[in-house]
């Protein structure tokens, strides 16, 4: 569709969304940060859906158009004008005619460039704001004058809090924790740092009866109580933090924490975020193909390094995009971290050559490193390279489409539309 027509449609959708929020007055939880937004959103949704009528942002709808789509409960129309017009009609019908509407909305709010927060979410009045993590070199930093300016953009979401609303902060991220000084609202913290309101400890990999890793276990301390938490089907601290954020909200709202923990055990973790998937030839895939950043890549590699597979630990790392002047340095750092955590390294894309350079500089043998131009080439190689017992981590920025490599070695290909990211026909049609 033409740009002008899109702008008109987006304007009307946002107007309808604002009217719907005004009419139905749902309680709103808004989540931002540079990593972990979608996992956090899904964990919060898992806790709330057992006690109330709740709606969450679908997939990663966190943009200027994504929020209205979620509020109105309509799909992305992509380039289909008929579908967009139908969305507008549904939005109008929701405004003029009474409907049963969610009591809670759980919304992701992303920023990609200066002033995004004002245009995306400044019109919201929120009951809870969750700040996940920023990291030293956050994604999208190339579009801002500095990391500080990106942080200031995300902080604007705090100003949307109602007087009786509360702010949920990741205490392990110093930049996030400093945001407690940006509000007079109640602040609830979570993390592994002593003094956190929801304090985590004892994280470990959970293995099944035959020694295959199946998830993560840890404990939380809250209000004098110590409780075990077990999450199946995922790895990584990003999921622990997502669960902690959801339990921080449950605690603040006086929900039963045992019920909340039970709801989280098999929560519907989003595809492409450290999901455990059976691979071909008796392998295990850690699918982290949704996106990438230095902070997230470091965490994923360290998680892989903690595992004890019967075979090899293989990392497949694509370009990390939108890092601007930090690009070469950050890729080289990831190469050094890979050397300490894997036996085999595959690098994919032009920028990822610096991952190889970093790994070699740290002492990794050249014969353990393989280079590829794109995800499809990588997948073709993996099909004949992987062996029983191997664990394969696949990660890269969205533009690298690393899910294509995952699809080629996935055991359950019949369900790849449900298991993998970017399986919509609009994405599959893109090169």
Beta strands, then each sheet from edge to edge (+ up, - down):
strand 1: 27-32
strand 2: 54-56
strand 3: 104-108
strand 4: 126-131
strand 5: 161-170
strand 6: 186-191
strand 7: 198-207
strand 8: 213-222
strand 9: 225-232
strand 10: 275-279
strand 11: 283-288
strand 12: 313-318
strand 13: 344-348
strand 14: 369-372
strand 15: 391-395
sheet 1: 2+ 3+ 1+ 4+ 5+ 6+ 7+ 8- 9+
sheet 2: 10+ 11- 15- 12- 13- 14-
end
